[in-house]
């Protein structure tokens, strides 16, 4: 059993698109809201949680955080070599690249915060939380979920004793959320859901190309406890999506899974950056993320889409400019 009693989940979208206003609007329209805790300071995350609670009251919600990625000297060296490749590209833009480094996104402090403020549900992406973290949160009455991209990872989830699984299909926009970044093509949402359900009785949230009511209907009919949608909300009024990103979602076609921007595989609208440097990018997150951050920020600030990580799922053409409540109602038609 799970506290998730709504068929549609607002996927967490770190780095700007996720906002308190977006989560509140989805909650008010009948969806299950998530806040993205990644890239935020613990203080900012605490403020967002308090703000959301002030609006939605007792409606359950979730918070997503990134579990720390592994670190080793080879990742630093690979990120430094990639920075050399990117150097002329950044120089043309008049931007100085950042320095590669490892950090854990304030993981311990965020765990302490979450244990204290006790959101109903916490999900983890990019890796597995330590077993003592899972026990700590569950001991505070918090439901714990993990993200996976491969059905073989279900056994790990069972070993951790988590309460639920987010099965993220290959079509999903943004970062691959599972613990192992192979760089290889993985199962789509429908096939992944079927394979995961064969190996677990835990609640399973299906994610990946949930762009229409038909997509919702199909995945719920295939046995998902609920479905998660992110790209469908990127053009919503309440999302914090950058203007250059919004425009690209409506005008560009074609997506690519690439490590070009952060050193971790993620699906984005295809750009010149990806075409020129995607095959050079190493599996070195967050080192590459810090190298490219100034260039990507410059692209957002100046409206240059070729310099921006335009995260998007394969169903991005269906994303509409509308209120989050209207988008939620349209998607929920698939659950009726």
PESUL-V734530 format. One line per field, one symbol per residue. burial: b if it has 9 or more other ideal C-beta (glycine too) atoms within 8 Angstrom, else e. A space follows every 50 residues. Layout:
burial = ???
This chain:
burial = ebebebebbbbbbbeebbbbebbbbbbebebbbbbbbbebebeebbebbb bbeebbeeebbbbbbbbbbeeeeebbebbbbbbeebbebbeebebebbeb ebeebebeebbbbbbeebbbbbbbbbbbbeeebbbbbbeeebbbbbbbbb bebbebbbebebbbbbbbbbbbbbbbbbbebeeeebbbbbbbbbbbbeeb ebbbbbbbbbbbbebbbbbbebebebbbbbbbbbbbebbebbebbbbbbe ebeebbbbbbbbbbbbbbbbbebbeebbeebbbbbbbbbbbbbbbbebbb eeebbebbebbbbbbbeebeebbbbbbbbbbbbbbe
